[in-house]
């Protein structure tokens, strides 16, 4: 009989995966000089949220009901990140007719209300349609979408967790 890893180990793996993804993103930004667009930043924030949820869950090591709470939180963050990465990928495949890079995210944060920032970021800009890196034919947001799908599957597993699954 194949035994599944214990939930605490899965949460630690989720946390370490998110740390690795953020480390790669920072290397691409500071080591390779690839500037992230606003949608890239929001995808990073979703991975950070998932990583923090997994860290808290690993430290807490909850009972079955707690796994449903943490699984729901990971699922919401994963679905949010998936939506952003799919929008980003769509913009890369269907760039806007009018390329407007405009002001950067830093300026928006200083001058605009939060709702307007989110609307502008999710609308995407010309810089969001640039494909600066590919691996095996997939761009960065396409790879992040795959990672978010993995976290969503993990969340579903946690939602279906039963105490007898532990052994």
C-alpha positions as CSV (number, residue, x, y, z in Angstrom):
1,X,0.0,0.0,0.0
2,X,1.3,3.4,-0.9
3,X,1.3,5.9,2.0
4,X,0.7,9.5,1.3
5,X,3.0,12.1,2.9
6,X,1.6,13.6,6.1
7,X,-0.1,16.9,5.8
8,X,2.6,18.8,7.7
9,X,5.2,17.7,5.2
10,X,2.9,18.7,2.3
11,X,2.5,22.2,3.8
12,X,6.3,22.5,4.2
13,X,6.7,21.4,0.6
14,X,4.2,24.0,-0.5
15,X,6.0,26.7,1.5
16,X,9.4,25.7,0.1
17,X,8.0,25.6,-3.5
18,X,6.7,29.1,-3.1
19,X,10.0,30.3,-1.7
20,X,11.8,28.7,-4.7
21,X,9.4,30.4,-7.1
22,X,10.0,33.8,-5.5
23,X,13.7,33.2,-5.5
24,X,13.6,32.4,-9.3
25,X,11.5,35.5,-9.9
26,X,14.0,37.7,-8.0
27,X,16.9,36.1,-9.8
28,X,15.2,36.8,-13.2
29,X,14.7,40.4,-12.1
30,X,18.0,41.2,-10.4
31,X,20.3,38.6,-11.9
32,X,19.1,38.6,-15.5
33,X,17.6,42.1,-15.6
34,X,14.1,41.2,-16.5
35,X,11.8,43.9,-15.2
36,X,8.4,42.5,-13.9
37,X,5.2,44.0,-15.2
38,X,2.3,44.8,-12.8
39,X,0.7,41.4,-13.5
40,X,4.0,39.7,-12.6
41,X,4.0,41.5,-9.3
42,X,0.5,40.4,-8.5
43,X,1.4,36.8,-9.4
44,X,4.3,37.0,-7.0
45,X,1.9,38.3,-4.3
46,X,-0.3,35.3,-4.8
47,X,2.6,32.9,-4.4
48,X,3.7,34.8,-1.3
49,X,0.2,34.4,0.1
50,X,0.1,30.7,-0.6
51,X,3.6,30.3,0.9
52,X,2.6,32.1,4.1
53,X,-0.6,30.0,4.4
54,X,1.4,26.8,4.0
55,X,4.0,28.0,6.6
56,X,1.3,28.8,9.2
57,X,-0.5,25.5,8.5
58,X,2.8,23.5,8.9
59,X,3.5,25.2,12.2
60,X,-0.1,24.8,13.4
61,X,-0.5,21.2,12.1
62,X,-4.3,21.3,12.4
63,X,-6.8,18.5,12.8
64,X,-9.1,17.6,9.9
65,X,-11.3,20.7,10.2
66,X,-8.3,23.0,10.1
67,X,-7.0,21.4,6.9
68,X,-10.3,22.4,5.3
69,X,-9.7,26.0,6.4
70,X,-6.1,26.1,5.2
71,X,-7.1,24.2,2.0
72,X,-9.8,26.8,1.3
73,X,-7.3,29.7,1.8
74,X,-4.7,28.0,-0.5
75,X,-7.5,27.4,-3.0
76,X,-8.6,31.0,-3.0
77,X,-5.1,32.3,-3.4
78,X,-4.4,29.7,-6.1
79,X,-7.5,30.6,-8.1
80,X,-6.7,34.3,-7.8
81,X,-3.1,33.7,-9.0
82,X,-4.4,31.4,-11.8
83,X,-6.8,34.1,-13.0
84,X,-4.1,36.7,-13.1
85,X,-1.6,34.4,-14.9
86,X,-4.3,33.4,-17.4
87,X,-5.1,37.1,-18.1
88,X,-1.4,37.8,-18.4
89,X,-1.0,34.9,-20.8
90,X,-4.0,36.1,-22.8
91,X,-2.4,39.5,-23.1
92,X,0.8,38.0,-24.4
93,X,-1.1,36.1,-27.1
94,X,-3.4,39.0,-27.9
95,X,-1.4,42.2,-27.3
96,X,-3.3,45.5,-27.1
97,X,-3.5,47.5,-30.3
98,X,-2.3,50.5,-28.5
99,X,0.8,49.8,-26.5
100,X,0.8,52.0,-23.5
101,X,3.4,51.4,-20.9
102,X,2.5,54.5,-19.0
103,X,3.4,55.1,-15.4
104,X,4.9,52.3,-13.3
105,X,3.3,50.4,-10.4
106,X,5.2,52.5,-7.9
107,X,3.6,55.7,-9.2
108,X,0.1,54.1,-9.2
109,X,0.5,53.0,-5.6
110,X,1.5,56.6,-4.5
111,X,-1.3,58.4,-6.4
112,X,-4.3,56.1,-7.0
113,X,-6.9,54.4,-4.8
114,X,-6.5,50.6,-4.4
115,X,-9.6,49.8,-6.5
116,X,-8.2,51.8,-9.4
117,X,-4.8,50.2,-9.1
118,X,-6.3,46.7,-9.3
119,X,-8.4,47.7,-12.3
120,X,-5.4,49.1,-14.1
121,X,-3.2,46.1,-13.3
122,X,-5.8,43.6,-14.4
123,X,-6.5,45.5,-17.6
124,X,-2.8,45.1,-18.4
125,X,-0.4,47.3,-20.3
126,X,1.9,47.1,-23.3
127,X,4.7,45.8,-21.0
128,X,2.5,43.0,-19.9
129,X,2.2,41.7,-23.5
130,X,6.0,41.4,-23.9
131,X,7.3,37.8,-23.8
132,X,10.8,38.1,-22.4
133,X,11.5,34.5,-21.6
134,X,10.3,31.0,-22.7
135,X,11.1,27.5,-21.6
136,X,9.8,24.5,-23.5
137,X,7.6,26.9,-25.5
138,X,5.8,28.3,-22.5
139,X,6.2,31.9,-21.1
140,X,6.5,32.8,-17.5
141,X,2.7,33.4,-16.9
142,X,2.0,30.0,-18.5
143,X,4.4,28.3,-16.2
144,X,2.9,30.1,-13.2
145,X,-0.5,28.9,-14.3
146,X,0.7,25.4,-14.1
147,X,2.1,26.0,-10.6
148,X,-1.2,27.5,-9.5
149,X,-3.1,24.5,-10.8
150,X,-0.8,22.3,-8.7
151,X,-1.7,24.4,-5.6
152,X,-5.4,24.2,-6.5
153,X,-5.1,20.4,-6.7
154,X,-3.3,20.4,-3.3
155,X,-6.2,22.6,-1.9
156,X,-8.8,20.1,-3.2
157,X,-6.9,17.3,-1.5
158,X,-6.9,19.2,1.8
159,X,-10.6,19.9,1.5
160,X,-11.2,16.2,1.0
161,X,-8.9,15.2,3.9
162,X,-10.3,12.7,6.4
163,X,-8.5,11.8,9.6
164,X,-8.2,8.1,8.6
165,X,-6.2,9.3,5.5
166,X,-3.3,10.0,7.9
167,X,-2.2,6.3,8.0
